[in-house]
Amino acid sequence: MQKQGWMKAVGVALALGAAGVAYVAATRPGGLVGEDGDSPAQGSGWGMIRPDASSGATPALAAKGGLSLDQVRHKLFKEGSFQGTEPSGDWCVAAAKLSPCADLRKRFEYYILGLGEVTIEDIRALVADEARRAHGDELAAAIMSMWDRYWQLRSHTWRNAFVQSDRNTWMPAFEEQRMVRRQILGEDWARAFFADDEAKFQQYVAQMDSGQPPPPDPGEPVPQMAPGKDPAAVHAERVARYGQDAANRLAKADEEWADWERRLAAARTEWDRLKSAGQLSDVQRRQDMQAYIASHFQADEHLRVKALLNI
């Protein structure tokens, strides 16, 4: 059942199209939590800096009186939440030069996730040591200069609060953060780190302003057909939530899924019949079932059917 549920989920994601990919892609570290406690609409591209980081914190060169690097690694990678993980992102070093790219932000955010298990000073010391091991002192110094600026931005106190329920707060907060990013990081690094988030947010606002249905919240289940449900009502809810095109794709996915379930049930009945046919040898049963599968399923479905029927 888990495998079948996963297969249907993939079909639904494909039916929702590019918008669904954007919603998933937007669930990343650094999302803004508004003044009213709400997270922004998923998929909006509002990849803002969380205000829950220690406001006004100043990066330290090393943890004074804190843990040693070995202790930090042990606490995070052996005892803590980093167990079994590898750092995401990249150092963005090519041809012995540090160049702006989004993966450095991902690398920084990976280590920042350890905040609370160790201090930010411990994390900074760890990042510096990892960068030095990977690229030497000079490039590590350049990476840590960017870390310090990123943490300055990460812990910045914003004048304009984002309140999801108040549309009037959206653009002032967005414009302030866009401006401060460029002031602190510089244009090239701000674009590398945040251009994708900013573009997705602007697309989201444009969609809202156009009167089109807002993107769906991926936390809410897609309305599904089920016994006793009115198909017309389910379709209408999908249209209201996702738009006509996506609703039509979901209807087509429903039809394909229902056809798959019907064919699989028939194949299971046929396999049960063959297994109970005492006049047939095991080889004959399998040959007959192979012929049945070949005539009722596409070639790329054969392996899946055999696995589900334990043939």
KATAFEN-V371246 format. One record per pair of residues at least 12 apart in sequence whose C-alpha atoms are under 10 Angstrom apart, sorted by sequence separation. I is the first residue (numbers start at 1). J is the second residue. D is the distance in whole Angstrom. If there is no record, write none. Layout:
i: (I,I)
j: (J,J)
d: (D,D)
This chain:
i: (89,90,91,92,111,112,128,131,132,160,161,162,178,181,182,222,223,235,238,273,274,290,293,33,89,90,91,92,111,127,128,131,159,160,161,178,181,223,224,234,235,238,293,31,32,34,89,90,91,159,160,223,224,271,274,275,26,27,31,32,33,88,89,90,91,92,108,111,112,128,129,158,160,161,222,223,235,271,274,26,27,30,31,32,33,34,35,88,89,90,91,108,111,127,128,160,178,222,235,290,25,26,27,28,30,31,32,33,34,88,89,90,91,127,128,159,160,178,234,271,289,23,24,25,26,27,29,30,31,32,33,88,89,90,158,159,223,270,271,23,24,26,27,28,29,30,31,32,33,87,88,89,108,125,128,158,222,270,271,22,23,25,26,27,29,30,31,32,87,88,89,107,124,127,178,222,231,22,23,26,29,30,87,88,89,156,177,268,271,290,21,22,23,30,87,88,158,216,267,270,271,289,20,22,30,87,88,124,175,270,19,86,87,124,153,156,174,216,217,19,85,156,216,267,286,213,214,215,216,224,225,267,124,153,154,174,213,214,215,216,223,224,82,153,174,212,213,214,215,222,82,152,153,212,213,214,225,264,267,153,171,212,213,224,263,266,267,82,120,150,153,170,171,212,213,81,82,149,152,153,264,81,151,152,263,264,80,149,150,171,263,76,149,150,170,81,148,149,76,77,80,98,148,149,260,268,272,76,79,80,97,108,146,147,167,267,268,271,75,76,91,96,104,108,112,146,150,267,271,91,96,150,268,271,76,93,97,98,105,109,260,264,268,72,75,76,93,96,97,98,104,105,108,109,263,267,268,75,91,96,104,108,146,150,91,98,99,264,265,72,73,97,98,105,264,72,93,100,71,72,76,91,98,73,91,72,73,93,67,71,72,92,66,67,91,66,69,72,73,67,68,69,72,66,67,63,66,69,70,63,64,68,69,62,63,64,67,68,69,53,62,63,60,61,62,63,69,59,60,61,62,63,53,58,59,60,62,63,57,58,61,62,63,59,60,61,62,59,60,54,59,62,53,61,30,29,30,29,28,30,29,28,29,30,29,61,29,105,104,61,100,101,102,105,106,59,60,100,101,102,104,105,59,99,100,101,102,103,104,105,58,59,99,100,101,102,103,100,101,102,59,100,101,102,58,59,99,100,101,102,57,58,102,56,57,56,54,55,56,57,58,53,55,56,57,55,56,57,54,55,56,53,54,55,56,52,53,54,55,50,51,52,53,54,55,49,50,51,53,49,50,51,48,49,50,51,49,51,49,51,48,40,39,40,41,30,38,39,40,46,35,36,37,38,39,40,48,35,36,37,38,48,34,35,36,37,38,47,33,34,35,36,46,49,33,34,35,36,48,32,33,34,35,36,40,48,33,34,49,34,47,48,47,46,47,45,47,48,45,46,47,48,45,46,47,45,46,44,45,46,47,48,43,44,45,46,47,44,45,46,44,45,46,43,44,45,43,44,45,46,44,45,41,44,45,43,44,41,44,31,26,44,26,43,44,25,43,44,41,42,43,44,26,41,42,43,26,41,42,43,41,42,23,40,41,42,22,27,23,22,23,23,24,20,23,19,20,19,20,20,16,16,13,12,12,9,20,19,16,16,19,17,16,17,15,16,15,16,14,15,16,17,15,16,12,15,16,14,15,14,15,12,13,15,11,12,15,11,12,14,15,11,12,11,12,11,8,11,8,11,8,7,4,4,3,1)
j: (101,102,103,104,123,124,140,143,144,172,173,174,190,193,194,234,235,247,250,285,286,302,305,46,102,103,104,105,124,140,141,144,172,173,174,191,194,236,237,247,248,251,306,45,46,48,103,104,105,173,174,237,238,285,288,289,41,42,46,47,48,103,104,105,106,107,123,126,127,143,144,173,175,176,237,238,250,286,289,42,43,46,47,48,49,50,51,104,105,106,107,124,127,143,144,176,194,238,251,306,42,43,44,45,47,48,49,50,51,105,106,107,108,144,145,176,177,195,251,288,306,41,42,43,44,45,47,48,49,50,51,106,107,108,176,177,241,288,289,42,43,45,46,47,48,49,50,51,52,106,107,108,127,144,147,177,241,289,290,42,43,45,46,47,49,50,51,52,107,108,109,127,144,147,198,242,251,43,44,47,50,51,108,109,110,177,198,289,292,311,43,44,45,52,109,110,180,238,289,292,293,311,43,45,53,110,111,147,198,293,43,110,111,148,177,180,198,240,241,44,110,181,241,292,311,239,240,241,242,250,251,293,151,180,181,201,240,241,242,243,250,251,110,181,202,240,241,242,243,250,111,181,182,241,242,243,254,293,296,183,201,242,243,254,293,296,297,113,151,181,184,201,202,243,244,113,114,181,184,185,296,114,184,185,296,297,114,183,184,205,297,111,184,185,205,117,184,185,113,114,117,135,185,186,297,305,309,114,117,118,135,146,184,185,205,305,306,309,114,115,130,135,143,147,151,185,189,306,310,131,136,190,308,311,117,134,138,139,146,150,301,305,309,114,117,118,135,138,139,140,146,147,150,151,305,309,310,118,134,139,147,151,189,193,135,142,143,308,309,117,118,142,143,150,309,118,139,146,118,119,123,139,146,122,140,122,123,143,118,122,123,143,118,119,143,119,122,125,126,121,122,123,126,121,122,119,122,125,126,120,121,125,126,120,121,122,125,126,127,112,121,122,120,121,122,123,129,120,121,122,123,124,115,120,121,122,124,125,120,121,124,125,126,123,124,125,126,124,125,120,125,128,120,128,105,105,106,106,106,109,109,109,110,112,112,144,113,189,189,148,187,188,189,192,193,147,148,188,189,190,192,193,148,188,189,190,191,192,193,194,148,149,189,190,191,192,193,191,192,193,151,192,193,194,151,152,192,193,194,195,151,152,196,151,152,152,151,152,153,154,155,151,153,154,155,154,155,156,154,155,156,154,155,156,157,154,155,156,157,153,154,155,156,157,158,153,154,155,157,154,155,156,154,155,156,157,156,158,158,161,162,162,162,163,164,154,162,163,164,170,160,161,162,163,164,165,173,161,162,163,164,174,161,162,163,164,165,174,161,162,163,164,174,177,162,163,164,165,177,162,163,164,165,166,170,178,164,165,181,169,193,194,194,194,195,194,196,197,195,196,197,198,196,197,198,197,198,197,198,199,200,201,197,198,199,200,201,199,200,201,200,201,202,200,201,202,201,202,203,204,203,204,201,204,205,204,205,204,207,197,196,214,197,214,215,197,215,216,214,215,216,217,200,215,216,217,201,216,217,218,217,218,200,217,218,219,200,218,215,215,216,217,218,215,218,215,216,216,217,218,216,222,222,222,224,222,242,242,242,243,246,245,245,246,245,246,246,247,246,247,248,249,248,249,246,249,250,249,250,250,251,249,250,252,249,250,253,250,251,253,254,252,253,253,254,254,253,256,254,257,257,257,261,308,308,308)
d: (10,9,7,6,7,9,6,7,10,6,6,8,8,9,10,10,8,6,8,9,8,9,8,10,8,5,5,10,9,9,8,8,9,5,10,9,8,10,10,9,8,9,9,9,7,10,4,5,9,8,9,7,9,8,8,10,10,7,7,7,8,8,6,8,9,9,10,8,10,8,10,8,9,10,9,7,9,9,8,7,8,9,5,5,9,9,9,9,7,7,7,9,7,9,6,7,9,8,7,9,9,5,10,10,6,5,6,6,9,9,5,6,9,8,10,8,9,9,10,9,10,9,8,7,7,9,8,6,6,5,7,6,4,9,8,10,9,10,7,6,7,6,10,8,9,5,6,7,8,9,5,8,8,10,9,8,9,8,10,9,4,9,8,9,9,5,9,9,6,9,9,9,8,9,8,10,9,5,7,7,9,9,9,8,8,10,10,10,9,9,8,8,8,10,9,6,9,10,8,8,10,9,8,8,10,6,9,8,10,10,8,9,8,9,9,9,8,10,9,10,10,10,6,8,8,9,9,7,6,9,9,7,10,8,10,9,6,7,7,10,10,10,9,7,9,9,6,8,9,9,9,10,10,10,6,9,8,10,8,9,10,9,6,8,10,10,10,9,10,9,7,10,9,8,10,9,8,9,8,8,9,7,10,9,7,9,8,10,8,9,8,10,6,7,9,8,10,6,10,10,7,10,10,10,9,9,10,7,10,10,10,10,10,10,10,8,10,8,10,10,10,8,9,7,9,8,10,10,10,7,10,10,9,9,7,10,10,7,10,10,10,7,6,10,8,8,8,10,7,9,9,9,8,10,10,8,10,8,9,8,9,9,9,10,9,7,10,9,10,9,10,9,7,8,9,7,8,10,10,9,10,10,10,10,9,7,10,9,8,10,8,9,9,9,8,8,8,9,8,9,8,9,7,8,7,8,7,7,9,8,8,9,6,10,5,9,10,9,10,10,6,5,8,7,7,9,8,8,6,9,9,8,9,9,7,9,7,7,9,9,7,5,10,10,7,7,9,7,8,9,10,9,10,9,10,10,10,8,9,8,7,9,8,10,9,9,8,10,10,10,10,9,8,9,9,9,9,6,7,9,9,6,6,9,5,9,9,9,8,9,8,9,9,9,9,5,8,8,5,5,7,6,7,8,8,8,9,8,10,9,8,7,9,10,8,8,10,9,10,9,9,9,10,9,6,9,6,9,9,5,6,7,6,6,7,9,5,9,6,10,8,8,9,10,10,8,7,7,10,6,8,8,9,8,9,7,8,8,10,10,10,9,10,8,8,8,9,9,6,10,10,9,10,8,7,9,9,6,8,8,6,8,7,6,6,9,8,10,10,5,5,7,8,8,8,5,8,8,8,8,9,6,10,9,10,9,9,9,10,10,10,9,7,10,10,10,9,8,10,10,5,9,7,6,7,4,7,8,6,9,9,10,9,9,7,7,8,9,4,5,6,4,9,8,5,8,8,8,8,9,8,7,10,5,10,8,8,9,10,10,10,9,8,10,8,10,7,10,9,8,8,10,9,8,8,8,10,8,6,8,7,7,10,10,9,9,8,10,8,10,8,8,8,9,7,7,8,9,10,8,10,10,10,8,10,10,10,9,8,10,10,10,9,7,9,5,6,8,10,8,10,9,8,7,10,5,7,9,5,9,9,9,9,8,10,6,7,8,10,9,10,10,7,6,9,9,8,9,9,9,7,9,10,9,9,10)
